[in-house]
Amino acid sequence: MTSWQLVRVIAGSFILVSLALGIPGSPIFVSPWWLAFTAFVGVNLLQSGFSRWCLMETILRRIGLKAGN
């Protein structure tokens, strides 16, 4: 798995977990403030699409994952 693929897997997982923790109808609801984390991840995905730079991908490359095409 390349770094850009793992970034998307991690981001998707973060979004799903934070939604489950932040939506009042969820059986594992904790606080609506978890929705702020969902927004944070979404904003980072949006900016990485425009700037072509992502901190998570940089970190993953430094720990040894290969870059994708």
Secondary structure, DSSP 8 states (H G I E B T S, - for coil): --HHHHHHHHHHHHHHHHHHHH-TTSTT---TTHHHHHHHHHHHHHHHHHHS--HHHHHHHHTT-----
